């Protein structure tokens, strides 16, 4: 399949101090058995790790080694995660859940697993939530507690053992201020600092000095002044007045922290713990924040205590290297801490739950990483590239011809640096090759070179950048299916590579291994090559095109191929252009978009599938600020930073959470704050304010950069390959 080009000159590269940063601006975390989620200050939620039941909420069941956005969720104020489901509290007091739903733990009056959030039925006024293994609970205004899901041990607290598909009120619950869910028990802090628990009690995890199962709340013996609570699989812990920490229940691994392995049916003091502010419990381990540092105790077979060992600890030990932690969360065998808005995790990582793009167990904290500080993006046939603020280029996706530029032919599921390239100002990606304009006007290209599209005077494939021969003063560049063009100072255009249909514009069909001038073209301000045609925007807003015209993509009211530029009929006032496989579009000064050429899949956006030999307006689109074209789809950024796409959508490249073709613009799901956009063959990427990147569509070669391969019909964050793990596939 032949692919596309990019937006050329969408942004400039300004110097910035930092290029690689962890996932940031996080306000809260939640860890399930083998997955983790983070709530950002923006109200968005990102999750990573095991996803076999959709517990990551990204519309798939694909395991994620790095964070992906939960689909269609915004305005979140709190999150919780347990075994294989996740829930979010949304501003206004509603609760939304996703993942496994066998016992109704999602609360939507069904037992259907959900890969994206669904609202909990009939629940309003919630202000806190907690998830157990197969049940969920919420505190509502006034302090009542509601629970739903599995109830075989009485963990819903409604006096029965009947599973509930919708929330039911916990018996005699009022005045609750905090809540925690264990495997099959639940506990709540109530008015005055007492703690009430209910459900399974075989190991004394209810703390009432018995092992009797309770179907409604009972008071924890002798505990007063509680301010926070956490529940593990078979144990419970609380922070009491003054910051002292108390635990009760099963203690086979030392998870009670009292320097023994003897269980207790009533609270026992954790050894040496003072002034704890936050507490969390995993399956068989516990952690607390004390004076800004994390201390953990209990099982440590997979490094979940973070003390650089796998030694079981019967009393608290400090987590290595962590300072000023403000929040913690524990999964089954892993733990995460919030450090100045970034997430650091340690312990089991078999399913990617640490979010560091690998599956290696970590005995000390590692940061969850993402690609940031991006100044420009490019999308090619099955690869993508990003220019970061200090002039460094990183690429990812298919690399069979070396188009990723890292000196290999290994596919990359996350970004890797292009070798030997720096001080870059502009980047583009074609079908099988990529190019960059350097500050100073030189051009370098890499990847497939079968017809000379790298411009180095040869047809030799290049796995790292080579200089384009004899070209200086370049200000912009664009890459097509098998050719490349550059705009130089003064408004001339030079092209090289394949020329079978005149796409180089030099009045011939001769292949060129080095740049040749486009005949008779002056005053150009932007360029856009398609597969085998090219267009240029000239001063004053007219557009000229040349090359293949089989579908009318030159816009001159004919289907005649052109070896030199011809004017697009009736078009003036254009300010940018883009070209697909067989269609071309122009963004007008008015914010309207006009397209022409092939339209069999609706890529012209005029609500038809009729070819157009002259420009037609895209239906219902106003206020556009930038445009890009893929093979058979087109996208536009509109005022306010939303994105609308139309055309072929078989791989989700329109981004509206479907695979339905769109004949008119459809909004990309959950995307705002976009400053630039780029479309590849069957995928699309957007650059957000703040320098982060989101991609969607076909991901068969990892071109979305989210650490996976597959199809994604809505935006996902591009994540950094920190260079510690193999995440590629060697091509034959």
WOCORKA-V342870 format. One record per pair of residues at least 24 apart in sequence whose C-alpha atoms are under 8 Angstrom apart, sorted by the first residue. I is the first residue (numbers start at 1). J is the second residue. Records with the same first field share a line. If there is no record, write none. Layout:
I = J, J
//
This chain:
1 = 381, 681
2 = 381, 431, 481, 531, 581, 631, 681
3 = 380, 381, 382, 430, 431, 480, 481, 531, 580, 581, 630, 631, 680, 681, 682
4 = 379, 380, 381, 429, 430, 431, 479, 480, 481, 530, 531, 579, 580, 581, 629, 630, 631, 679, 680, 681
5 = 378, 379, 380, 428, 429, 430, 431, 478, 479, 480, 481, 528, 529, 530, 579, 580, 629, 630, 678, 679, 680
6 = 378, 379, 380, 428, 429, 430, 478, 479, 528, 578, 628, 629, 678, 679, 680
7 = 378, 428, 478, 528, 578, 627, 628, 677, 678
8 = 426, 427, 428, 476, 477, 478, 526, 527, 528
9 = 426, 476, 477
10 = 376, 676
11 = 375, 376, 676
12 = 375, 376, 425, 426
13 = 375, 376, 387, 388, 389, 390, 391, 424, 425, 426
14 = 375, 389, 390, 391
15 = 389, 390, 391
16 = 373, 389, 390
17 = 390
18 = 373
19 = 371, 372, 373, 374, 388, 389, 390
20 = 369, 370, 371, 372, 373, 720
21 = 369, 370, 371, 372
22 = 342, 343, 367, 368, 369, 370
23 = 342, 343, 367, 368, 369, 370
24 = 341, 342, 343
25 = 341, 342
26 = 338, 341, 342, 343
27 = 338, 341
28 = 78, 79, 327, 338
29 = 79, 80, 327, 328, 329, 336, 337, 338
30 = 79, 80, 81, 329, 330, 331
31 = 80, 81, 82, 329, 330, 331, 335, 336
32 = 81, 82, 83, 84, 85, 86, 330, 331, 332
33 = 82, 83, 84, 331, 332, 333
34 = 83, 84, 331, 332, 333, 334, 349, 351, 352, 353
35 = 84, 331, 351, 352, 353
36 = 81, 331, 353, 354
37 = 67, 79, 81
38 = 79, 343
39 = 76, 77, 78, 79
42 = 74, 75
43 = 74, 75, 76, 77
44 = 69, 70, 73, 74, 75, 76
45 = 69, 70, 73, 74, 76
46 = 70
48 = 352, 353, 354, 355
49 = 351, 352, 353, 354, 355
50 = 351, 352, 353
51 = 84
53 = 84, 85, 99, 100, 113, 114, 115
54 = 85, 98, 99, 100, 113, 114, 115, 116
55 = 84, 85, 86, 98, 99, 100, 114, 115
56 = 86, 98, 99, 115, 116
57 = 98, 99, 114, 115, 116, 117
58 = 115, 116
59 = 115, 116
60 = 115, 712
61 = 115
62 = 708
63 = 351, 352, 708
64 = 351, 352, 355, 706, 707, 708
65 = 351, 352, 353, 354, 355, 356, 357, 358, 359, 707, 708
66 = 352, 354, 355, 356, 357, 368, 369, 370, 706, 707, 719
67 = 355, 368, 706, 717, 719
68 = 706, 716, 717
69 = 715, 716, 717
70 = 116, 117
71 = 116, 117, 669, 670, 714
72 = 116, 117, 669, 670
73 = 117, 670
78 = 128, 129
79 = 129
80 = 129, 130, 131
81 = 130, 131
82 = 131, 132, 133, 134, 331
83 = 132, 133, 134, 332
84 = 133
85 = 134
86 = 131
87 = 117, 129, 131
88 = 129
89 = 126, 127, 128, 129
92 = 124, 125, 126
93 = 123, 124, 125, 126, 127, 140
94 = 119, 120, 123, 124, 125, 126
95 = 119, 120, 123, 124, 126
96 = 120
101 = 134
103 = 134, 135, 149, 150, 163, 164, 165
104 = 135, 148, 149, 150, 163, 164, 165, 166
105 = 134, 135, 136, 148, 149, 150, 164, 165
106 = 135, 136, 148, 149, 165
107 = 148, 149, 164, 165, 166, 167
108 = 165, 166
109 = 165, 166
110 = 165
111 = 165
120 = 166, 167
121 = 166, 167
122 = 166, 167
123 = 167
128 = 178, 179
129 = 179
130 = 179, 180, 181
131 = 180, 181, 182
132 = 180, 181, 182, 183, 184, 185, 186
133 = 181, 182, 183, 184
134 = 183, 184
135 = 181, 184
136 = 181
137 = 167, 179, 181
138 = 179
139 = 176, 177, 178, 179
142 = 174, 175
143 = 173, 174, 175, 176, 177
144 = 169, 170, 173, 174, 175, 176
145 = 169, 170, 173, 174, 176
146 = 170
151 = 184
153 = 184, 185, 199, 200, 213, 214, 215
154 = 184, 185, 198, 199, 200, 213, 214, 215, 216
155 = 184, 185, 186, 198, 199, 200, 215
156 = 186, 198, 199, 215, 216
157 = 198, 199, 214, 215, 216, 217
158 = 215, 216
159 = 215, 216
160 = 215
161 = 215
170 = 216, 217
171 = 216, 217
172 = 216, 217
173 = 217
178 = 227, 228, 229
179 = 229, 230
180 = 229, 230, 231
181 = 230, 231, 232
182 = 230, 231, 232, 233, 234, 235, 236
183 = 232, 233, 234
184 = 233
186 = 231
187 = 229, 231
188 = 229
189 = 226, 227, 228, 229
192 = 224, 225
193 = 223, 224, 225, 226, 227, 240
194 = 219, 220, 223, 224, 225, 226
195 = 219, 220, 223, 224, 226
196 = 220
203 = 234, 235, 249, 250, 263, 264, 265
204 = 235, 248, 249, 250, 263, 264, 265, 266
205 = 234, 235, 236, 248, 249, 250, 265
206 = 236, 248, 249, 265
207 = 248, 249, 264, 265, 266, 267
208 = 265, 266
209 = 265, 266
210 = 265
211 = 265
220 = 266, 267
221 = 266, 267
222 = 266, 267
223 = 267
228 = 278, 279
229 = 279, 280
230 = 279, 280, 281
231 = 280, 281, 282
232 = 281, 282, 283, 284, 285, 286
233 = 282, 283, 284
234 = 283, 284
235 = 284
236 = 281
237 = 267, 279, 281
238 = 279
239 = 276, 277, 278, 279
242 = 274, 275
243 = 274, 275, 276, 277
244 = 269, 270, 273, 274, 275, 276
245 = 269, 270, 273, 274, 276
246 = 270
253 = 284, 285, 298, 299, 312, 313, 314
254 = 284, 285, 297, 298, 299, 312, 313, 314, 315
255 = 284, 285, 286, 297, 298, 299, 314
256 = 286, 297, 298, 314
257 = 286, 297, 298, 313, 314, 315, 316
258 = 314, 315
259 = 314, 315
260 = 314
261 = 314
270 = 315, 316
271 = 315, 316
272 = 315, 316
273 = 316
278 = 326, 327, 328
279 = 328, 329
280 = 328, 329, 330
281 = 329, 330, 331
282 = 330, 331, 332, 333, 334, 335
283 = 331, 332, 333
284 = 332, 333
285 = 333
286 = 330
287 = 328, 330
288 = 328
289 = 325, 326, 327, 328
291 = 324
292 = 323, 324, 325, 326
293 = 318, 319, 322, 323, 324, 325
294 = 318, 319, 322, 323, 325, 337
295 = 319
302 = 333, 334, 347, 348, 361, 362, 363
303 = 333, 334, 346, 347, 348, 361, 362, 363, 364
304 = 333, 334, 335, 346, 347, 348, 363
305 = 334, 335, 346, 347, 363
306 = 346, 347, 362, 363, 364, 365
307 = 363, 364
308 = 363, 364
309 = 363
310 = 363
319 = 364, 365
320 = 364, 365
321 = 364, 365
322 = 365
336 = 365
342 = 367, 368
343 = 367, 368
344 = 368
356 = 722
357 = 707, 720, 721, 722, 725, 727
358 = 725, 726, 727
369 = 719, 720, 722
370 = 717, 718, 719, 720
371 = 415, 692, 693, 718, 719, 720
372 = 690, 691, 692, 693
373 = 690, 691, 692
374 = 687, 691, 692, 693
375 = 687, 691
376 = 426, 427, 676, 687
377 = 427, 428, 676, 677, 678, 685, 686, 687
378 = 427, 428, 429, 678, 679, 680, 685
379 = 428, 429, 430, 678, 679, 680, 681, 683, 684, 685
380 = 428, 429, 430, 431, 432, 433, 434, 679, 680, 681
381 = 429, 430, 431, 432, 680, 681, 682
382 = 431, 432, 680, 681, 682, 683, 699, 701, 702, 703
383 = 429, 680, 701, 702, 703, 704
384 = 429, 680, 703, 704, 705
385 = 415, 427, 428, 429
386 = 427
387 = 424, 425, 426, 427
390 = 423
391 = 422, 423, 424, 425
392 = 417, 418, 421, 422, 423, 424
393 = 417, 418, 421, 422, 424
394 = 418
396 = 702, 703, 704, 705
397 = 699, 701, 702, 703, 704, 705
398 = 701, 702, 703
399 = 731
400 = 731
401 = 432, 433, 447, 448, 461, 462, 463
402 = 433, 446, 447, 448, 461, 462, 463, 464
403 = 432, 433, 434, 446, 447, 448, 463
404 = 434, 447, 463
405 = 446, 447, 463, 464, 465
406 = 463, 464
407 = 463, 464
408 = 463
409 = 463, 730, 731
410 = 728, 729, 730, 731
411 = 701, 702, 728, 729, 730, 731
412 = 701, 702, 703, 705, 727, 728, 729
413 = 701, 702, 703, 704, 705, 706, 707, 708, 709, 727, 728
414 = 702, 704, 705, 706, 707, 718, 719, 720, 721, 727
415 = 705, 718, 719, 720, 721
416 = 720, 721, 723
418 = 464, 465
419 = 464, 465
420 = 464, 465
421 = 465
426 = 476, 477
427 = 477
428 = 477, 478, 479
429 = 478, 479
430 = 478, 479, 480, 481, 482
431 = 479, 480, 481, 482, 681
432 = 481, 482
433 = 479
434 = 479
435 = 465, 477, 479
436 = 477
437 = 474, 475, 476, 477
440 = 473, 474
441 = 472, 473, 474, 475, 488
442 = 467, 468, 471, 472, 473, 474
443 = 467, 468, 471, 472, 474
444 = 468
451 = 482, 483, 497, 498, 511, 512, 513
452 = 483, 496, 497, 498, 511, 512, 513, 514
453 = 482, 483, 484, 496, 497, 498, 513
454 = 484, 496, 497, 513
455 = 496, 497, 512, 513, 514, 515
456 = 513, 514
457 = 513, 514
458 = 513
459 = 513
468 = 514, 515
469 = 514, 515
470 = 514, 515
471 = 515
476 = 526, 527
477 = 527
478 = 527, 528, 529
479 = 528, 529, 530
480 = 529, 530, 531, 532
481 = 530, 531, 532
482 = 531, 532
483 = 529, 532
484 = 529
485 = 527, 529
486 = 527
487 = 524, 525, 526, 527
490 = 522, 523
491 = 522, 523, 524, 525
492 = 517, 518, 521, 522, 523, 524
493 = 517, 518, 521, 522, 524
494 = 518
499 = 532
501 = 532, 533, 547, 548, 561, 562, 563
502 = 532, 533, 546, 547, 548, 561, 562, 563, 564
503 = 532, 533, 534, 546, 547, 548, 563
504 = 534, 546, 547, 563
505 = 546, 547, 562, 563, 564, 565
506 = 563, 564
507 = 563, 564
508 = 563
509 = 563
518 = 564, 565
519 = 564, 565
520 = 564, 565
521 = 565
526 = 576, 577
527 = 577, 578
528 = 577, 578, 579
529 = 578, 579, 580
530 = 578, 579, 580, 581, 582, 583, 584
531 = 580, 581, 582
532 = 581
534 = 579
535 = 565, 577, 579
536 = 577
537 = 574, 575, 576, 577
540 = 572, 573
541 = 571, 572, 573, 574, 575
542 = 567, 568, 571, 572, 573, 574
543 = 567, 568, 571, 572, 574
544 = 568
550 = 582
551 = 582, 583, 597, 598, 611, 612, 613
552 = 582, 583, 596, 597, 598, 611, 612, 613, 614
553 = 582, 583, 584, 596, 597, 598, 613
554 = 584, 596, 597, 613
555 = 596, 597, 612, 613, 614, 615
556 = 613, 614
557 = 613, 614
558 = 613
559 = 613
568 = 614, 615
569 = 614, 615
570 = 614, 615
571 = 615
576 = 626, 627
577 = 627, 628
578 = 627, 628, 629
579 = 628, 629, 630
580 = 629, 630, 631, 632, 633, 634
581 = 630, 631, 632
582 = 631, 632
584 = 629
585 = 615, 627, 629
586 = 627
587 = 624, 625, 626, 627
590 = 623
591 = 622, 623, 624, 625
592 = 617, 618, 621, 622, 623, 624
593 = 617, 618, 621, 622, 624
594 = 618
601 = 632, 633, 647, 648, 661, 662, 663
602 = 632, 633, 646, 647, 648, 661, 662, 663, 664
603 = 632, 633, 634, 646, 647, 648, 663
604 = 634, 646, 647, 663
605 = 646, 647, 662, 663, 664, 665
606 = 663, 664
607 = 663, 664
608 = 663
609 = 663
618 = 664, 665
619 = 664, 665
620 = 664, 665
621 = 665
626 = 676, 677
627 = 677
628 = 677, 678, 679
629 = 678, 679, 680
630 = 679, 680, 681, 682, 683, 684
631 = 680, 681, 682
632 = 681, 682
633 = 682
634 = 679
635 = 665, 677, 679
636 = 677
637 = 674, 675, 676, 677
640 = 672, 673
641 = 671, 672, 673, 674, 675
642 = 667, 668, 671, 672, 673, 674
643 = 667, 668, 671, 672, 674
644 = 668
651 = 682, 683, 697, 698, 711, 712, 713
652 = 683, 696, 697, 698, 711, 712, 713, 714
653 = 682, 683, 684, 696, 697, 698, 712, 713, 714
654 = 684, 696, 697, 713, 714
655 = 696, 697, 712, 713, 714, 715
656 = 713, 714
657 = 713, 714
658 = 713
659 = 713
668 = 714, 715
669 = 714, 715
670 = 715
671 = 715
692 = 717, 718
693 = 717, 718
694 = 718
//
